[in-house]
Amino acid sequence: MTSHTPTPQGFALVLVLTGVAIALAGSIAALATANRPLMGIAAVGFAMQFAGWVLNGRRNGGAR
């Protein structure tokens, strides 16, 4: 008995991975430079990840 793993595919995967990279870069840049407005870049990355996971959830019909 195997269950379907809800791994993002296609555009959802691109959103999640790009969001991870942007969030990581923004967070590290804000920490290294002590420039708090750079956390806005990290927030964009977090939002992209969220959008990717929502898109993936819709594609799976809400299944986990």
C-alpha positions, 0 to 999 in steps of 0.5 A, spaced: 500 500 500 503 506 497 500 513 498 501 519 493 507 523 496 504 531 494 511 533 492 510 540 488 511 539 480 512 544 475 510 551 476 509 550 484 516 547 484 519 553 481 515 557 486 517 553 492 525 553 490 525 560 488 522 562 494 527 558 498 533 561 495 530 568 495 528 568 503 535 565 504 539 570 501 535 576 504 535 573 511 543 572 510 544 579 507 540 582 512 544 579 518 550 580 515 549 588 513 545 589 519 540 592 514 533 591 516 530 593 510 533 587 507 528 583 510 523 585 505 526 581 500 526 575 505 519 576 506 518 576 498 521 569 498 517 567 504 511 569 500 513 565 494 514 559 498 507 560 501 504 561 494 507 555 491 505 550 497 498 553 496 498 552 488 501 545 490 495 543 495 490 546 490 493 541 484 492 535 489 485 537 491 487 539 498 489 532 499 495 531 504 
